[in-house]
Amino acid sequence: MATQYEREIEELLKKLGDIGPKETGWQRFRRGSIYRWYRFWYGVRSLPHTVPADQLMITAILLIVAAYFLRFAFRPLATLVGVLGVMLFCAAFIFSFQHIFKGSGQEIRWRGQIIDIHHGQPGLIDRLLIWFRSRFRGF
């Protein structure tokens, strides 16, 4: 026996009939995949722009040590963790030279004022280009 509310809801649904075009499974999948891709890309963009190389290196060493102890119980997992640790260690080693090529990225201050120590000095790439241009003009 239907209650009064259920009957009213059924009458309203009958009056409304077909509200609009139904979404197909492909459209729903496409909308969901676009939304997932947008969330993934937003997450990647919100990552920090600089990577602390010291923390990466410590994490890599911990992964390598964990792989060493995992080799007794789970050999395939230990191999995966070990390879990941070595790759992360190599990436941390490369990132540790980032301040040489890009600068420190930190502001240098003296008595509360920002000091620009690179003012008027060409960078590494600029110096190499100047050197190449001077060499090839002589020929």
BELNOR-V842267 format. One record per helix or strand. SS is the DSSP state (a for helix, b for strand). FROM is the first residue (numbers start at 1). TO is the last residue. If there is no record, write none. Layout:
ss=(SS/SS)
from=(FROM/FROM)
to=(TO/TO)
//
This chain:
ss=(a/a/a/a/a/b/b/a)
from=(4/25/53/75/98/108/113/124)
to=(16/45/70/95/102/110/115/137)
//
